[in-house]
Amino acid sequence: MSFREELRSRRFWRSVLAELVGSLVLVTVILGASAPGQEDGLPALIQVAVAAGFSAVSLIHCFGEISGAQVNPAVTVAFLCTRKLDFLQFGSYLLAQCLGAVIGSGIIYMSLPVKSASRHLVNMINKDGNAGQALAMEIFATFQLVFTIFAVDDHRHREVGEPGSLAIALSLTAGILASVYWIGPILGAVLGGISYEFFFASSASQEKLIACITCKDIEIVETASVSRSSLLTVTQSAMRAKQTAKVQDHS
């Protein structure tokens, strides 16, 4: 489908709107859970992590079949690098996610009873740490999140029954308990997506990695890889059946 045809399709705009609304909801929930109370002071980090996890489960159920419920620029970059998204989808999703995040943060800011409390919603490096440590934690946190997302996506394509939305939500909760910024998450997301897609996925192969780097059609390589895997499985099953039959004949 050409860019012009895709821009005219209803499915494309539904996906973009899903990313905008999903990002708006996720950011609103996280910032709302992070807002300090008048009596209790700053909320515990576990409160923010659990709120984000619950929100992720609902968003995946609502928008998973429409846009994939990426609602995170780092995840979208990882999907672009593994060629699961084209440049039009990437740019549109990224703009929608950022716009949704801005609207969500604006809603929370306007809702705060004390405007000075908004300074508590800004990510800052812990005074006992440094920028390098924060970057390392961000890379690790987003790596495990995106690795889980790609694993769930792979299982879904192979129709392996498992609670994918719960796995992603728990991964997000774990990541928030570790940390959150920009460069670290994007780098960690790219590493996580590439690691799973080209080394751990059922269709992973050297040919698939080379096809991605050289901008060739990955779907053809994936089909060939799965076909070889299926043929090998059938051959092995036939050989085992033949050996079993021989043993039974001798007995």
N, C-alpha and C positions, 0 to 999 in steps of 0.2 A: 504494500500500500504506500503511495506517495505521500509526502508531507501535506500536500493540498487536500488529498482525499481524507487523510487522518484528521486534519483540522475541521473538516466538515462532518465528521462522524460523531454521533451522539455518545458512543462508548468512550471516546477520547475525553470529552468534556466531563462526563460522569466521573472518570478516573481522576481528572484534575481537581474537580470539586470535592471528591472524596478525600484527597490528600490535604486540601485546604481545611475542610471541616475536621478531619482527624487530627491534624497538627494543632488546630485551635483548641480542641477538646483536651488533648494531652498536655499542652502547655498550661492551659487554665487549671487543670487538675493538679499538676505538679506545683505550680506557683501558689495555688490556693492552699495546698497542704504545707507549703513552706512558709506561708505568712505567719508572723509571730502573733500570738494572742495577747490581749491586754493584761491578762493575769498570769498566764503560765509562761510567758516569754517565748523564746525560740522553740519550735517543735523538734522532737527527736528525728534523726535521720531515717530511722526505721519507718516513721509515719509517712515520709515522702516516698520512700522506696515501695512500700505496700500500696500506696495510692496510685503510683505510676504502674505497678504491676496489674492491679485490678483494671485500670483504664486501658491498658494494652490488650487484655483479654477481650473486653467489650469492643474495642476498635477493630480487632482482627475479625471478630464475628460479624461486625457491621460492614466493614469495607474490604475484608480480605479477598472476596471474590470479584471486587470491582477494580481496585488498583493495587492490591497486595498489602494495603495498609502499612506502607513504609514509614510515613509520618516522621521521617528523620533524614536530613540531608546526607549524613554519613552513610546510611543504608543505601540511599539512592545513588551515591557515588560508587559504592561497591557493586551495585547492579549494573551500572554503566561500564565499569572496568571489566566485568565478566560478560559483557555484551548481552545482558538480559533486558536492557532498555536501549532504545535508540536515542539520538541526541535531542530529538524533539520532545520525547517523553521525559527525558532527564531534565531539560531546561524548564519545561512546564511544571513538572512535579516540584522541582527545587523552588521556583518562584511561588507556587501555591503553598508549600510548606513554610517558607519564610513569612509570607503574608498571613497565613493562619497563626503562626507563632506571635507575630506582632499584634494582631487583633486580640489574641488570647491574653498576652501580657498587658495590653491596654485595658482590657476588661478588669483584670485583677487590680491594676494600678488605680483605676477609677473607683473600685469597690473598697479599697483599703480605708478604714476609718482615720488612720493617721498616715499622712503621706510620707513622713520620715521613715516609716517602717519599710518602705520599698527598698531601702538600701540593703536590707537583709536578704533580698531576693537576687542579689548580684553574686555570681560565682567569684570567689576569691581563693587564692592559695593559702593554705594553712600557714600560720606564722612559724610553725615548727618545721616546715618543709621548704622546698624551693621549686622553681619552674621545671627543672629537669625531672624531679620526682613526680610532679603533677602530670607531666606529659607522659611519663612511663605508665602511670596508673590509668590514664585516659586511653592509651593504646591498648592496654590489656583488657580494660573493661569493655571497650567497644569491639575488640577482637572476639571475645567470647560471646557477645550478643549477636554479632553478624554471623559468626560461625554456626550458632544455633539456628538462626533464621534460614541460612542456606541448607542446613541439615533437614529442617522441617519441610522446606520447599522440595527437597529431593525426595523425602519420604512420601510427600503428598502426590508427587508425580508418579511414584511407583505404587500408589494406593496402599501404603503401609499404614495400618490403623494405629494412631497414637495421638495423645492430646497436644497437638502442635501449638495451639494458642497458649496453653498453660506453660509449655516449655519456654516459649519466647518471653512470656510475662515474668517467669522466674529468673530468666537470664537478665532481663531489664532491671529487675529488682536488685539482683546481685551487682550489676554494673553501677547503679546509683549509690549503693552502699560503699562502692569504691571511690567514685568521682564523676565530673562532667565539664568539657570546653569545646574547642573547635578543631585545631590542628590534630590533636591526639585522637579524637573520635574518628576523623576522616581517615587518618593513616591506619588506625586499628581496624576500621571497617573494611578498607581495601585489602589489608592483609588477611582478615578473617574470611572475606568472600573468595579471594583467590585461592587461599589454602584449601577450603572445602571443595570448591568447584573443580579445581584441577588436580587435587591429590586424594581426596576422600570420597567424592561423589561416586555413585554407581557407574556413571558414564565417564569418569575421569580417565584421561590418557595423555600420553605425550603428544599425540596428533591433535587432540583438542586444544592443548595449551599453545601449540604452534599455530593452529588455525586462528586462535584469538589474537595472538601477537601480530600475525600477518593479515588480519582483517578478512579472513575467509569465512565461509558459512559454517558455523559451529554445529547447527542442527544436523547437517549431513554426517559430520564426524561422530556426533552423539548417537545417531541412529545406527551407524556402522558398528560402534563400540558395543551398544546394547545387543545388536544382532549377534556379534561374535560371542558375547557373554552367554546369551541364550543358547546358541549352538553348542558351546562348550558344556553347559549344564545338561542339555539333552544327551550329548555324547557320553558324558560321565554316567548319567542315569542308566543309559542303555548298556554300558559296559558292566555296571554293577548288577543289573538284572540278569545279564548273560552269565556272569560268574555265579550268581545265586542259583540259576537254573542248572548249571553244570554240577554244583555241589549236591543239589537235590537228586539229580540223575545218578550220581555215584553212590549216594546213600540208598 
